[in-house]
């Protein structure tokens, strides 16, 4: 079983590297390179980012609404191909309008990949009672961020920002070959609740609190997720190595999902989620009050250590609350998250253009995430009460 499980898990991880780590998040470290050569404003940068998140929202809604249980694997493969193509085409155009369209389509495909791969992997892990490995799976996003951060400086030096997009697409094309071989979808159609799911999940009625808080997380986190490299680039502490900040995000994101999964097993998912969001809120605000190379690295480490950990905790918790239809539940969570992150970059871009810095945007984003964490506090008592309850079959 282990010999079959780990290639399967690697296939899922590679899917997240392509569609999320590269297809979705590579825009953050490439953005300052594009702005330096083309001199477009933060407002335009925000619109380009938000077009991606608008596509992500549509993809989340469609993936959650359209029953794809029997066609998850073929839908996933098509979405991966689209993600790779849109990444490559970003380096072949200088049109803002075309970029909006490409990032929108890329957003649709990345949402499909996240939701479909999550459903396939989490369902299989549940059937073999290995749900704790979900943290390893979601670490693929951090691995993708780290990989792109290491490749981008060299690609930019050799081929400028245009070749950077195309080079990342070529790498993705190589990785997708292994996904074809290793990732299958033969999980059982009927998923039973495990004892762990029963004893550690809040009741179904609490799901609305999780949905709202996750939406606020999307609104807040994406400001740092979109602009942290650009903000670092404009300080005197980073000259040509601001991509280093994004690499620290990826490095801390890689083990974070597994660590948060282990903490959730010990402390409970809700309590762990509250702590993760509080730490993220702190990290987002640090560069406002303390401007130095160290502060940006600490901010990047805290951001990387929490943003995918929060996704791991929220989606795993949502699936545990409603295990009979995991893709729909993950789709709803992803959709509300996407609504938040669609609004975030536009507000941040406009605010930064108006105030000529990102301080107001960062404080606002940090506050929103903290409010989301506070809203989740009432779930701790539900989770505590539900522990030890075993439903007889």
Secondary structure as UniProt FT lines:
FT   HELIX           2..16
FT   HELIX           17..22
FT   TURN            23..25
FT   HELIX           26..38
FT   HELIX           42..65
FT   HELIX           69..71
FT   HELIX           72..89
FT   HELIX           90..92
FT   HELIX           96..127
FT   TURN            128..129
FT   HELIX           131..133
FT   HELIX           134..182
FT   HELIX           195..200
FT   HELIX           204..206
FT   HELIX           207..233
FT   TURN            236..237
FT   HELIX           243..267
FT   HELIX           269..289
FT   HELIX           293..321
FT   HELIX           323..325
FT   HELIX           326..355
FT   HELIX           359..375
FT   TURN            376..377
FT   HELIX           378..386
FT   TURN            387..388
//
